[in-house]
Amino acid sequence: MKIQFNTDKTISGNEKDQHYFTSLIEEGLRNFESHITRIEVHLSDENGNKEGPNDIRCLLETRIEGRQPLAVSCQADTVELSVSGAIDKLTTSLETILGRMQNHNTTT
């Protein structure tokens, strides 16, 4: 599973942060790694340099073998909270999608 990071100009995308978030994503999606080929992480500050609640957005675009890409996003006060929220949403979506695929394969 390859993880690629993209940040806007207001969010630092340093190597230490990327390593931390990569390990967070890998841990959160460990149960699905055999189905995922690539994840693109898009971090942005929706208000630019202005302060505001829930202005950090994390979009996770996930490539699943044999399926259309799946995208989820989460907005929160910090990068950490937005990434964690997006991982939770992605996990829920993957459980649903892969569960349906498994049920479909067992019934045919």
MOPENOR-V126318 format. One record per residue. N is the residue number from 1. PSI is psi in whole degrees, 0 to 359 (999 if undefined). NEAR is the number of other ideal C-beta (glycine too) atoms within 8 Angstrom. Layout:
n=(N N)
psi=(PSI PSI)
near=(NEAR NEAR)
This chain:
n=(1 2 3 4 5 6 7 8 9 10 11 12 13 14 15 16 17 18 19 20 21 22 23 24 25 26 27 28 29 30 31 32 33 34 35 36 37 38 39 40 41 42 43 44 45 46 47 48 49 50 51 52 53 54 55 56 57 58 59 60 61 62 63 64 65 66 67 68 69 70 71 72 73 74 75 76 77 78 79 80 81 82 83 84 85 86 87 88 89 90 91 92 93 94 95 96 97 98 99 100 101 102 103 104 105 106 107 108)
psi=(117 137 124 133 140 130 154 180 345 351 128 136 49 162 322 314 318 320 316 311 328 314 324 316 315 318 316 334 18 320 344 2 333 343 341 130 322 148 129 126 123 113 132 155 109 334 9 228 355 149 151 155 143 45 357 124 133 123 124 115 118 132 120 136 127 13 165 154 150 130 136 155 159 137 136 180 334 162 316 314 323 321 314 317 320 322 316 316 319 319 314 316 317 320 317 309 311 330 318 318 318 317 321 319 328 339 348 999)
near=(9 6 10 8 10 8 10 7 4 7 11 5 9 6 5 6 10 10 8 8 12 10 8 11 14 11 7 11 15 7 4 10 9 4 8 13 7 10 14 9 14 11 15 11 11 9 8 6 5 6 4 7 4 7 12 16 13 16 11 16 10 14 9 12 7 3 7 3 8 12 8 11 10 14 11 11 7 7 11 6 11 15 15 12 12 14 13 10 12 14 11 8 10 14 8 8 11 10 8 8 8 8 8 8 7 6 5 4)
